[in-house]
């Protein structure tokens, strides 16, 4: 094993490059071979299917014409009439009327022949009675026969076998037996014609199909020099050689195995074969629509090898590219960070995950040691900054809370004194003493102590004193009712001045604009919390009622002031309802966000949003104020905070 880092880098680079090159070349060669073979098979299969479809369509047209010949009534009447007749009756004979029958039958035969689009491949059509030598014939000029055609045709070995067979008997391609010129092969088609009045045979049809039926569709067939094409007609096989079909006496190949799953069409057969010279090749066989017909193609190896060489050149290029990548990897690995640097990276990772402890093992006596020392110093500085940040945040919240408590509007005192003066001037009312006493208690409560939290009993006493003053101011047209469901709730701790801003808001912005007698209801109860609700801000409407609430899905964040609570702690819920003008959804949003510009008589800007912020500062966003309102009917403000009691209660 090399001991120097350079040697290790060189060895690792060489191994990785060699492995990567070998793997890449192997995978690419395997994939290219597979894709090449599939592409060759697909191309050959497509060409065979095109040829098969064309031949099948033309042959089907010819067989439909033959079926017409065997079922046409005009031809049947002709065959019935010319049974046992060797010559056409003369015009003066007693049977001269048969000539019209023959002419009608011939005209219908010729018409249907020309209506058959594949008639160009029919070199001869013969309709003959079973007994007799008078027949109807259609043939091209070069294939015109003689008077003895019927006798010679009946003497052929294949004639009677084809006539007696229930299905088409494919005799194969042969020289036309009715002409002396041997220039092309034909496929004979012979079928019996039954009497329309019974099952007895009254004649037969003979069609000679030219080999051009196959050759015409093979002219543009992509056949390579070392590729062989075979046409199978029943038990006869023909090979395409020099644009001609040559009959094969015995196959020139041996089927070794069936390559299932290689064909794209389920009817196509792919075989692995071995030729006479012991070379293994691939053969594709595509069936035609006619029973017993198929076409086979032995794929070219030269074309396959030519494309393989092109793929090999591409693979060589890929291998060269991999080698270049290996060299680049070698250069990169020469710059790699060794084990000390890896420890530095591990330490940086630990810091990113929140571990700011110092690690003296990374402070070596070199340049990397200086980096390690700097990382340790950075970790210490981060801890210091975080502690300072937490302390600053706490001081900031304390200051904000003090500001919220100190924003007292002295105009309230002036307004109250003016009210007392007005009442004393115009009437001799006993309420002046009560109003003055309530004001004294209220001012004393405001000025005494700086505790952030007081009991619910103390807060309600402050609210009652404030309400008494406002009640005299409004002439007694407003009422306040308190409902505390359990006596122990009076000892629950809440923020100082939590209820007063809400009562003030209910009177000035709810009841007063309505211009009628008003009522404010305060209700306090305990809600048992089994699990924390999810954080969400939702808005809902129910019968013109607007509601917005703040809820939470987890415990309060760290660093809250003075009071903390667990998610499963009981909840104190205080509801303040007035029968004033109500609020719209837009107004609710502004009130909770503190966007309104209104000023209270007693506290300047110590409004609903500030009360909500104070609660959330101390206990988290799962607590605070929710507002439900129906314009013109009512407004309910719901305060939720953890239910915590005075320790000596």
C-alpha positions in Angstrom: 0.0 0.0 0.0 1.5 3.4 -1.0 2.5 5.6 2.0 2.5 9.0 0.4 -0.7 10.9 -0.4 0.4 11.4 -4.0 0.8 7.7 -4.5 -2.6 7.0 -2.9 -4.2 9.6 -5.1 -2.6 8.1 -8.2 -3.6 4.5 -7.3 -7.2 5.5 -6.5 -7.5 7.5 -9.7 -6.2 4.6 -11.8 -8.5 2.1 -10.1 -11.6 4.3 -10.4 -10.8 5.2 -14.0 -10.2 1.6 -15.0 -13.4 0.4 -13.3 -15.5 3.2 -14.7 -14.1 2.7 -18.2 -14.7 -1.1 -18.1 -18.2 -0.7 -16.7 -19.1 2.0 -19.2 -17.8 0.2 -22.2 -19.5 -3.1 -21.1 -22.8 -1.5 -20.5 -22.7 0.6 -23.7 -21.7 -2.4 -25.8 -24.4 -4.6 -24.4 -27.0 -1.9 -24.8 -25.9 -1.0 -28.4 -25.9 -4.7 -29.4 -29.4 -5.1 -28.0 -30.7 -1.9 -29.6 -29.0 -2.7 -32.9 -30.5 -6.2 -33.1 -34.0 -4.9 -32.1 -33.7 -2.2 -34.7 -32.8 -4.7 -37.4 -35.6 -7.1 -36.3 -38.1 -4.2 -36.3 -37.1 -2.9 -39.7 -37.2 -6.4 -41.3 -40.5 -7.3 -39.6 -42.0 -4.0 -40.9 -40.9 -4.7 -44.4 -42.2 -8.3 -44.3 -45.6 -7.1 -42.9 -45.9 -4.5 -45.7 -45.2 -7.3 -48.3 -47.5 -9.7 -46.6 -50.3 -7.1 -46.4 -50.0 -6.2 -50.1 -49.9 -9.9 -51.3 -52.7 -10.9 -49.0 -54.9 -8.0 -50.1 -54.4 -8.8 -53.8 -54.9 -12.5 -53.3 -58.0 -12.0 -51.2 -59.4 -9.9 -54.1 -58.6 -12.7 -56.6 -60.3 -15.4 -54.3 -63.3 -13.2 -53.9 -63.6 -13.1 -57.7 -63.3 -16.9 -57.8 -66.0 -17.2 -55.2 -68.2 -14.9 -57.3 -67.6 -17.3 -60.3 -68.7 -20.2 -58.2 -71.9 -18.6 -57.0 -73.1 -16.4 -59.9 -76.5 -17.4 -61.3 -75.7 -16.4 -64.9 -72.7 -18.7 -64.9 -74.6 -21.5 -63.2 -77.4 -21.3 -65.9 -74.7 -21.4 -68.6 -73.1 -24.5 -67.1 -76.5 -26.3 -66.7 -77.3 -25.5 -70.3 -74.0 -26.7 -71.8 -73.7 -30.0 -70.0 -72.7 -32.7 -72.5 -72.2 -30.2 -75.3 -69.0 -30.1 -77.2 -69.8 -27.2 -79.5 -71.6 -24.0 -79.5 -75.1 -24.4 -81.3 -75.4 -22.6 -84.6 -77.8 -19.8 -85.2 -80.1 -22.0 -87.3 -80.2 -24.9 -84.9 -83.0 -25.6 -82.4 -80.7 -24.7 -79.5 -79.8 -21.3 -80.9 -81.2 -19.7 -77.8 -78.2 -21.1 -75.8 -75.9 -18.7 -77.6 -77.6 -15.8 -75.8 -77.2 -17.6 -72.5 -73.5 -18.1 -73.2 -73.1 -14.4 -74.3 -74.8 -13.2 -71.1 -72.6 -15.4 -69.0 -69.4 -14.3 -70.7 -70.4 -10.6 -70.5 -71.0 -10.9 -66.7 -67.7 -12.8 -66.3 -65.8 -10.2 -68.2 -67.4 -7.4 -66.3 -66.6 -8.9 -63.0 -63.1 -9.7 -64.1 -62.4 -6.0 -64.9 -64.0 -4.9 -61.7 -61.4 -7.0 -59.8 -58.5 -4.6 -59.1 -56.0 -7.5 -59.0 -57.1 -8.9 -62.4 -53.7 -7.9 -63.8 -52.2 -10.9 -62.0 -54.8 -13.3 -63.5 -53.3 -14.7 -66.8 -56.2 -16.9 -67.4 -59.8 -17.5 -66.2 -61.8 -20.6 -67.4 -65.4 -21.5 -66.5 -66.2 -25.0 -67.9 -69.1 -27.5 -67.5 -68.3 -30.7 -65.7 -69.2 -32.7 -68.8 -68.6 -31.0 -72.2 -66.0 -29.0 -74.0 -67.7 -25.7 -74.3 -66.2 -23.2 -71.8 -65.8 -19.5 -71.2 -62.3 -18.2 -71.1 -60.6 -14.8 -70.3 -56.8 -14.5 -70.9 -54.2 -12.0 -71.9 -53.0 -12.0 -75.5 -49.8 -13.9 -74.9 -51.6 -16.6 -73.0 -54.3 -17.4 -75.5 -55.0 -21.2 -75.6 -56.3 -23.6 -78.2 -59.4 -25.7 -78.5 -57.8 -28.6 -76.6 -57.1 -26.6 -73.5 -59.8 -28.3 -71.4 -58.6 -31.8 -72.2 -55.0 -31.0 -71.4 -55.9 -29.3 -68.2 -58.0 -32.2 -67.1 -55.1 -34.6 -67.7 -52.8 -32.7 -65.3 -52.0 -34.6 -62.1 -53.0 -31.8 -59.8 -56.4 -31.1 -61.4 -58.5 -33.8 -59.9 -56.9 -33.5 -56.4 -57.6 -29.7 -56.4 -61.2 -30.3 -57.6 -62.0 -32.9 -55.0 -60.4 -30.9 -52.0 -62.8 -29.1 -49.7 -60.5 -26.2 -49.4 -58.1 -24.4 -51.7 -55.3 -26.8 -52.5 -52.1 -24.8 -53.1 -50.3 -26.7 -55.7 -47.5 -24.2 -55.9 -45.9 -22.3 -58.7 -45.5 -24.1 -62.0 -45.2 -23.6 -65.7 -48.5 -22.8 -67.4 -49.7 -26.2 -68.8 -51.9 -24.5 -71.5 -49.2 -22.6 -73.3 -46.0 -23.7 -75.0 -44.0 -20.7 -74.1 -42.2 -21.2 -70.8 -41.4 -17.7 -69.6 -43.1 -17.4 -66.3 -44.6 -19.3 -63.4 -48.2 -19.4 -62.4 -50.2 -20.5 -59.4 -53.3 -22.6 -60.4 -56.5 -22.2 -58.5 -59.2 -24.8 -59.2 -62.6 -25.0 -57.5 -65.9 -26.9 -58.3 -69.1 -25.0 -59.1 -72.3 -26.4 -57.6 -75.7 -26.3 -59.2 -78.0 -23.6 -57.7 -80.8 -26.2 -57.5 -78.9 -28.9 -55.7 -75.5 -30.0 -54.4 -74.3 -31.7 -57.6 -71.3 -30.3 -59.4 -72.2 -28.7 -62.7 -68.7 -27.3 -63.6 -65.5 -25.9 -62.4 -63.4 -22.7 -62.4 -59.7 -22.4 -63.2 -57.6 -19.3 -62.4 -53.9 -19.0 -63.2 -52.3 -16.4 -60.9 -49.0 -15.0 -62.2 -45.9 -15.0 -60.1 -45.8 -11.3 -60.5 -48.2 -11.2 -57.6 -45.1 -11.7 -55.5 -42.4 -10.2 -57.6 -44.1 -6.8 -58.1 -44.2 -6.3 -54.3 -40.6 -7.5 -53.9 -39.1 -5.0 -56.3 -38.5 -2.4 -53.6 -37.9 -4.8 -50.8 -34.7 -3.9 -48.9 -32.8 -7.2 -49.5 -29.1 -7.3 -48.6 -26.6 -9.4 -50.6 -26.2 -12.0 -47.8 -29.9 -11.9 -46.9 -32.2 -14.7 -48.1 -36.0 -14.4 -48.7 -38.3 -17.4 -48.9 -42.0 -17.6 -49.8 -43.9 -20.6 -48.5 -47.1 -21.7 -50.4 -48.5 -24.7 -48.6 -45.8 -27.4 -48.7 -43.8 -25.6 -51.3 -40.9 -23.1 -50.7 -39.5 -20.7 -53.1 -36.4 -18.5 -52.8 -36.0 -15.1 -54.4 -32.9 -15.1 -56.7 -32.1 -12.6 -59.3 -35.7 -11.2 -59.3 -37.2 -14.7 -59.9 -38.7 -17.3 -57.6 -36.8 -20.5 -57.5 -38.3 -23.6 -56.0 -36.3 -25.2 -53.1 -36.2 -28.9 -53.0 -34.9 -29.1 -49.5 -34.3 -26.3 -46.9 -30.9 -24.7 -46.8 -31.0 -24.1 -43.1 -31.9 -25.8 -39.8 -34.0 -24.3 -37.1 -32.2 -24.3 -33.8 -34.5 -22.4 -31.4 -37.5 -20.1 -31.2 -36.6 -16.6 -30.0 -39.8 -15.8 -28.1 -40.4 -12.2 -27.2 -38.1 -10.8 -29.9 -40.9 -10.0 -32.4 -43.0 -6.9 -32.1 -46.1 -8.6 -33.7 -47.5 -11.6 -31.9 -48.0 -13.4 -35.2 -44.4 -13.0 -36.3 -42.0 -15.8 -35.5 -38.3 -15.3 -34.9 -36.0 -18.3 -35.1 -32.3 -18.9 -34.6 -31.1 -21.1 -37.5 -27.9 -22.7 -38.8 -27.1 -22.5 -42.5 -25.5 -25.2 -44.5 -22.1 -23.6 -44.0 -22.6 -23.9 -40.2 -23.2 -20.2 -39.6 -25.8 -19.1 -37.1 -28.3 -16.5 -38.4 -31.6 -15.1 -37.4 -34.8 -15.7 -39.5 -38.1 -13.8 -39.3 -41.3 -15.5 -40.6 -44.4 -13.5 -41.2 -47.7 -15.3 -42.0 -50.0 -14.2 -44.8 -53.8 -14.2 -44.6 -54.1 -17.2 -46.8 -53.8 -20.6 -44.9 -50.4 -22.1 -45.4 -48.8 -19.0 -46.9 -45.9 -17.2 -45.2 -42.7 -15.3 -46.0 -39.3 -15.7 -44.3 -36.3 -13.5 -44.2 -32.8 -14.5 -43.0 -31.3 -11.3 -41.7 -28.1 -9.9 -43.1 -25.0 -10.2 -41.0 -22.9 -7.8 -43.0 -25.3 -4.9 -42.3 -25.4 -5.9 -38.7 -21.6 -6.0 -38.5 -21.3 -2.6 -40.3 -23.6 -1.0 -37.8 -21.7 -2.8 -35.0 -18.5 -1.2 -36.2 -20.1 2.2 -36.1 -21.3 1.5 -32.5 -17.8 0.2 -31.5 -16.3 3.5 -32.8 -18.9 5.3 -30.7 -18.0 3.2 -27.6 -14.3 3.9 -28.2 -15.1 7.6 -28.1 -17.0 7.1 -24.9 -14.1 5.1 -23.4 -11.7 7.9 -24.4 -14.0 10.4 -22.8 -14.1 8.4 -19.6 -10.2 8.3 -19.6 -10.2 12.1 -19.9 -12.6 12.3 -17.0 -10.2 10.0 -15.1 -7.4 12.4 -15.8 -9.5 15.3 -14.6 -10.3 13.2 -11.5 -6.6 12.7 -10.9 -6.0 16.4 -11.0 -8.9 17.0 -8.7 -7.8 14.3 -6.3 -4.3 15.9 -6.2 -6.0 18.9 -4.5 -8.1 16.8 -2.2 -8.3 17.6 1.5 -6.6 15.0 3.7 -7.5 13.7 7.1 -6.9 16.9 9.2 -9.0 18.9 6.8 -11.7 16.3 7.0 -11.7 16.8 10.8 -12.1 20.5 10.2 -15.1 19.8 7.9 -16.6 17.5 10.6 -16.3 20.3 13.1 -17.9 22.8 10.8 -20.8 20.3 10.3 -21.1 20.0 14.0 -21.3 23.8 14.4 -24.0 23.9 11.7 -26.0 21.4 13.7 -25.8 23.5 16.9 -22.7 22.1 18.6 -20.5 25.1 19.5 -18.1 23.3 21.9 -14.4 23.8 21.3 -12.3 21.0 19.8 -8.6 21.4 20.6 -7.6 18.4 18.4 -8.0 20.5 15.3 -5.4 23.1 16.4 -2.3 21.7 14.8 1.1 23.5 14.5 0.6 24.4 10.8 -1.6 26.4 8.5 -4.4 24.0 9.0 -4.0 24.4 12.7 -4.5 28.1 12.3 -7.8 27.4 10.5 -8.8 25.1 13.3 -8.0 27.7 15.9 -10.0 30.3 13.9 -13.0 27.8 13.9 -12.8 27.4 17.6 -12.7 31.1 18.1 -15.6 31.6 15.7 -17.6 29.0 17.7 -16.9 30.9 21.0 -17.9 34.2 19.4 -21.2 32.7 18.1 -22.1 31.5 21.5 -21.4 34.9 23.0 -23.4 36.6 20.3 -26.4 34.2 20.8 -26.4 34.9 24.5 -26.2 38.6 24.0 -29.0 38.3 21.4 -31.3 36.5 23.9 -30.6 39.1 26.6 -31.2 41.9 24.2 -34.5 40.4 23.1 -35.6 40.0 26.8 -34.7 43.6 27.5 -36.5 44.7 24.4 -39.7 42.9 25.5 -39.4 44.3 29.0 -39.1 47.8 27.5 -42.0 47.3 25.2 -44.1 46.1 28.1 -43.2 49.1 30.2 -44.0 51.4 27.4 -47.4 49.7 27.0 -48.1 50.3 30.7 -46.8 53.9 30.8 -49.0 55.3 28.0 -51.5 56.9 30.2 -53.6 59.7 28.8 -54.0 62.6 31.3 -56.9 63.9 29.4 -59.1 61.3 31.1 -58.5 63.0 34.4 -59.4 66.4 32.9 -62.6 65.0 31.3 -63.6 63.4 34.5 -63.1 66.6 36.5 -65.1 68.5 34.0 -67.9 66.0 34.3 -67.8 66.4 38.1 -67.8 70.2 37.8 -70.7 70.1 35.3 -72.8 67.8 37.6 -72.1 70.0 40.7 -73.1 73.1 38.8 -76.4 72.1 37.3 -77.7 69.7 39.9 -77.4 68.6 43.4 -76.8 64.9 42.7 -75.6 62.3 45.2 -73.7 60.6 42.4 -71.0 63.1 42.6 -69.6 61.5 45.8 -69.8 58.0 44.2 -68.1 59.3 41.0 -65.4 61.1 42.9 -64.8 58.0 45.2 -64.6 55.7 42.1 -62.1 58.1 40.5 -59.9 58.2 43.6 -59.8 54.4 43.7 -59.1 54.2 40.0 -56.2 56.6 40.2 -54.8 54.9 43.2 -55.0 51.5 41.4 -53.2 53.0 38.4 -50.5 54.6 40.4 -49.7 51.8 42.9 -47.3 49.0 42.1 -45.7 47.9 38.8 -46.7 44.2 38.9 -47.4 42.9 35.4 -50.0 40.5 36.6 -52.9 40.9 39.1 -55.8 38.7 40.1 -59.0 38.7 38.2 -60.8 40.1 41.3 -58.5 43.2 41.3 -58.9 43.7 37.5 -62.7 43.5 37.8 -62.6 46.0 40.7 -60.7 48.4 38.4 -63.2 47.9 35.6 -66.2 48.5 38.0 -64.7 51.8 39.2 -64.0 52.9 35.6 -67.5 51.8 34.5 -69.1 53.7 37.4 -67.5 56.9 36.2 -68.6 56.3 32.6 -72.1 55.3 33.7 -72.7 58.8 35.3 -71.2 60.4 32.3 -73.7 58.6 30.0 -76.6 59.3 32.3 -77.1 55.7 33.4 -78.1 54.3 29.9 -75.5 51.5 30.1 -75.3 48.5 32.3 -72.4 46.1 33.3 -72.9 42.5 34.4 -70.2 40.1 35.5 -70.6 36.3 35.7 -67.7 34.3 37.2 -68.7 30.6 37.2 -66.3 29.5 40.0 -65.1 31.5 43.0 -61.6 30.3 42.6 -61.4 32.1 39.2 -61.2 35.4 41.2 -57.6 34.4 42.1 -56.5 33.7 38.5 -53.7 35.9 37.3 -54.2 38.2 34.3 -52.3 41.2 32.9 -53.0 44.5 34.5 -55.3 46.6 32.3 -56.5 43.7 30.2 -60.3 44.3 30.6 -60.4 48.1 30.8 -59.4 48.8 27.2 -62.0 46.3 26.0 -64.8 47.8 28.1 -63.8 51.3 26.9 -63.9 50.1 23.3 -67.3 48.6 23.8 -68.8 51.8 25.2 -67.2 54.4 22.9 -67.2 52.4 19.6 -70.0 49.9 20.2 -72.8 51.3 22.4 -72.4 55.1 22.0 -72.7 55.2 18.2 -75.9 53.1 18.4 -77.6 55.9 20.4 -79.7 53.6 22.7 -79.4 51.9 26.1 -76.5 49.5 26.1 -75.4 46.4 28.1 -71.9 44.9 28.6 -71.6 41.3 29.8 -68.3 39.9 31.3 -68.1 36.0 31.6 -65.2 34.0 33.0 -64.8 30.3 32.9 -62.1 27.5 32.8 -61.6 25.4 29.7 -59.8 22.1 30.2 -57.1 21.7 27.5 -56.2 18.1 26.7 -54.0 18.8 23.7 -52.7 21.9 22.1 -54.8 23.3 19.1 -53.0 23.6 15.7 -51.6 27.0 14.6 -53.9 28.6 12.2 -55.4 31.9 11.4 -58.9 31.5 10.1 -61.8 33.6 9.2 -65.5 32.5 9.3 -68.9 34.0 8.6 -72.1 32.8 10.1 -75.3 34.8 9.6 -73.5 38.1 9.0 -71.2 37.3 11.9 -67.5 38.1 11.4 -65.0 36.2 13.5 -61.2 36.1 13.5 -59.1 34.1 15.8 -55.4 33.4 16.6 -54.5 29.8 17.5 -51.4 27.7 17.7 -50.1 24.2 17.2 -47.2 24.0 19.6 -45.8 25.3 22.8 -44.8 28.9 23.2 -41.3 29.9 22.1 -38.4 30.2 24.5 -37.7 33.5 26.2 -41.3 34.5 27.2 -41.6 36.9 30.1 -42.4 36.0 33.7 -45.1 33.4 33.1 -44.9 30.2 31.0 -47.3 27.4 30.5 -47.5 23.9 29.2 -49.8 23.0 26.2 -52.0 20.8 28.3 -52.6 23.5 31.0 -56.2 24.6 31.8 -57.3 27.8 30.0 -59.0 30.8 31.4 -61.5 32.2 29.0 -63.0 35.7 29.5 -65.8 36.8 27.2 -66.8 40.5 26.9 -70.1 41.0 25.0 -71.8 44.3 24.1 -75.0 45.0 22.2 -73.5 47.9 20.2 -73.2 48.5 16.5 -70.8 45.5 15.9 -67.9 45.3 13.6 -67.3 44.4 10.0 -64.7 41.8 9.0 -62.4 44.6 7.8 -62.7 46.5 11.2 -61.9 43.3 13.1 -58.7 42.9 11.1 -57.7 46.5 11.7 -58.5 46.3 15.5 -56.4 43.1 15.9 -53.5 44.6 13.9 -53.6 47.9 15.6 -54.3 49.9 12.4 -57.0 52.1 13.9 -56.4 55.7 14.6 -58.9 56.1 17.5 -57.8 57.2 20.9 -59.3 56.1 24.2 -60.0 58.6 27.0 -58.0 56.8 29.6 -55.2 55.0 27.8 -53.7 56.4 24.6 -53.2 53.5 22.1 -53.4 51.0 24.9 -56.0 49.2 22.8 -57.1 45.7 21.9 -54.1 45.0 19.7 -51.7 45.9 22.5 -53.6 43.7 25.0 -53.4 40.9 22.5 -49.6 41.5 22.1 -49.0 41.6 25.8 -50.7 38.2 26.3 -48.8 36.6 23.4 -45.5 38.1 24.5 -45.8 36.2 27.8 -47.7 33.0 26.9 -47.3 32.4 23.2 -49.4 32.8 20.1 -51.8 30.1 21.1 -53.4 32.6 23.5 -54.7 36.1 22.9 -57.9 37.7 21.7 -60.6 36.5 19.3 -63.4 38.7 18.0 -66.9 37.6 17.0 -69.3 40.2 15.8 -72.5 40.7 13.9 -73.0 44.2 12.5 -75.8 46.0 14.2 -76.3 43.2 16.8 -73.4 42.5 19.1 -69.6 42.2 19.5 -67.9 39.5 21.6 -64.2 39.7 22.5 -62.9 36.4 23.8 -59.6 36.4 25.8 -57.8 33.2 26.4 -54.7 32.8 28.6 -53.3 30.0 30.8 -55.2 29.5 34.1 -52.6 30.2 36.8 -53.5 31.1 40.3 -52.0 33.4 42.9 -49.6 31.2 44.9 -51.1 31.9 48.3 -54.7 31.5 47.1 
